[in-house]
Amino acid sequence: MTSADSWREVFGHDDPYDEQVDGIETAVETAEDGGFTVLEGACGTGKTMLALTAGIHLVRDPDSQFERVFVLTSVKQQLRQFEEDLQTINENLPDNWDPVTAQTLVGKADVCPYNRENAGGIDDENVYSRCETLREDTRAITGEGGSTTAQNLVSRARSQQTGLADSRNQGRAAASYLETADEPTPYPPEMPEYDDLEYCPFYAQFLEDVPEDGDPIEAVPFDFDSMGLIDSEELVSLSVQHGTCPHSMMGALLPHVEVVVGNYYHAFDPVTTATFTGALLDDETFVVCDEAHMLEPRVRDLVSDAVADQTLRDAESELSRVIQPLQFDKEGKESHTTADANLVRGELQDSDVNLSEIEETREFIRDLREELDRRVTAHLEREHRGWKSNLTDLPDDEIPLRPPTQPQQDEISEWAEDRGYHDGVWVRAEAVGAVVSRILNEAEDEEKERACLPAGRVLGEWYRNDHEHYFREIVLERTWNDMEPNKSWRRAYNARLAMQNCVPSDAIGEQLGEFGGGVLMSATLEPLDVFEEVTGLNHLQENDRRPVVERTYGLNFPEENRESFAVDAPKFTYDNRGQTDEETQTRQVYAAALRDVAQSSPGNVLVGMPNYAEAKWAAETLRENSSIEKPVLLDESSADDVTEDLKDEFFGGQSKVLVTSLRGTLTEGVDYEGDKLHAAVVCGVPIINTASPRTKAVRTAYDRAFGDGFEYALTVPAVRKARQALGRVIRGWDEVGVRVLVDKRYARESWNSVRDFFPDHEREEFQPVSPDMLSLGLERFWRD
């Protein structure tokens, strides 16, 4: 075997597809030059094995700079696929090779033993804040100047466990252990205490095992080098057997395993990278961005920011609790706050923040809340007359703080200038928040997340961020708070001052540039030039001389097993179709197309509509048609567990029709393999609501950045959504099915056609047909 194809020793199967050979060798060569491979590969291309093979080969190559592979995916099912392919690779490595070490990153809620079992006063709502408090308390007890050792805390927890059992059972029964991941832990279900202070025994064991000034990896109590992939369940099981913290084990392993599988926020969320995964963001890491068509919208959310009205309220209260002791002391009055005057003076002397800055920040936040109240009230009076008597009927809403299509200073910044709040109060708000948080934590002997620090951080960003790339608005989200007055909007809404990063390409490109190279891949990346612009890859190529190489691979399953139609129906736009209760000609055409697909196709049928309102119309239309004997299921915007139940119902029993929104979760990242799906029909081009102020601002920003905001921000993402839905049908060599696009924009070349946004091989497959010929085409395919 030559060095050029030595990657075959890593590849987990005997015979790679031709596309895999080309893709692996392209990815290896490009990464060796510090570049990125942009790969669109249809289902069946073997993208996961391709990317892992290229990355692991580079990591195992002694002449390569790469030390690890960092896999990022936004879909849990794809995360499982990477785990399965890693196991396949390890099972088929040469006999003299060590297994590829790997781990899957998950959140604290998934690995905390107490949270998993709803014990120790920890649950999904408080697991993060409780964890931080318990860790701080454990360090305080055992650190320099602490009252005991970590080993003593661990021993006490074990003895408390036995004592609790003896006291309850009077010594007649076995001790009560916390159990999780099918393993008993050495500790009780209750949180142990030391001098009336709760602490985490799992974290105490971790502190005990980490040598002073040593590498945390020395605290790992199992031989990870010989284990291959350690998934989250196995990590919990191995950790709790030893009585140590699974999340701390995850962090200890992070720099030492060869493959890390995580989510986009592990690489692009500023807080996560600063506190947890930052060590992976360097030129020794080969990055794999899976489902990369989601990279732009996901990172936009991560690099946008907001501060809630409730957070500002809590921040004002915290600032007051630091100011009042000094005021009362000056006036000779007794303070009833937890911080005393001497503590506050001492902390301020040791910081670069003074009392007048804290007072000015409090005044600013108080006035800001009053201005927020004024603006929300005026908006409701203008848009929803009589809103005070109909609080439960108010919708989610947006209040733009500048014209969305005209980048200029926002109205809150203008208001602050007019009120005399200079740049210093914005910029210093974060420093003030940090000092106030430290004072309150010291005074209340409780380390927790305070509101004044995140509020101050957002206020600082509000001032620093420009007005062309960022769009500022007030976002009103439906909620219910019985503690607020009956006629107050705060009873029905949580308001947020929000900054939308309209063009996240700089943030994405800068972060990608930290890596040594990698692969960005999806089944729906076309047009690749648009993808490279909106993710900043073109900037890396042009300015940093980092090569970007494109590859596109189509479906390699037998063509005779599938049929694809683009139905030349009237555009499914609001102007054409009318309201959902109208019997327009356009709706009649679409109802007939839905009937034809549902009636003629054996097995399950998936219907994708532009939004949930249209999905409801489609489901009702199909249910009212007596010629359709299949049950019709409707997916509505709902919680994850409800969607999972619906999916299970769709897969089980007799054939059905499932109608959903193309912006839901059932048309993307769900594997309808085998006989789970025989047809998919997409109605209309699922372009998001163009009337939204935020959408208008993004479109305007994209106009300025890329020349065509409608195409880049709206049309291309919509076509990718449609293609994702179609991709659910044919998932294997023996699968048979039909894919139907209904809308003339898919069928004809015209000024608003979207055919050019499909890769060449798909344009050729989706043959245009008139609405009245669809049934004949379907019948011929299924008959043959």
Buried (B, 14 or more C-beta within 10 A) or exposed (E): EEEEBEBBBBBBBEEBBEBBBBBBBBBBBBBBEBBBBBBBBBBBBBBBBBBBBBBBBBBBBEEBBBBBBBBBBBBEEBBBBBBBBBBBBBEBBEEEEEBBBBBBBBBBBBBBBBBBBEBBEBBEEEBBEBBBBBBBBBBBBBEEEBEBBBBBBBBBBBEBBBEBBBEEEEEEEEBBBBBBBEBEBBBBBBBBBBEEBBBBBBBBBBBBBBEEEEEBBEBBBBEBEEBBBBBBBBBBBBBBBBBBBBBBBBBBBBBBBBBBBBBBBBBBBEEBBEEBBEEBBEBBBBBBBBBBBBBBEBBBBBBBBBBBBBBBBBBBEBBBBBBBBBBBBEEEEEBEBBBBBEBBBEBBEEBEBEBEBBBBBBBBBBBBBEBBBEBBBEBBEEEBEEBBEEBEEBEEBBBBBBEBEEBEEBBBBEBBEEEEBEEEBBBBBBBBBBBBBBBBBBBEEEBEEBBBBBBBBBBBBBBEBEBBBBBBBBBBEEEEEEEBEEEBBBBBBBBBBBBBBBBBBBBBBEBBBBBBBBBBBBBBBBBBEBBBBBBBBBBBBEEEEBBBBBBBBBBBBEEEBBBBBBBBBBBBBBEBBEEEEEEEEBBEBBBBBBBBBBBBBEBBBBBBBBBBEBBBBBBBBBBEBEEBEBBBBBBBBEEEEEBEEBBEEBBEEEBBBBBBBBBBBBBBBBBBEEBBBBBBBBBBBBBBEEEBBBBBBBBBBBBEBBEBBBBBBBBBBBBBBBBBBBBBBBBEEEBBBBBBBBBBBBBEEEEEBBBEBBBEEBBEBBEBBEBEBBBEBBEEBBEE
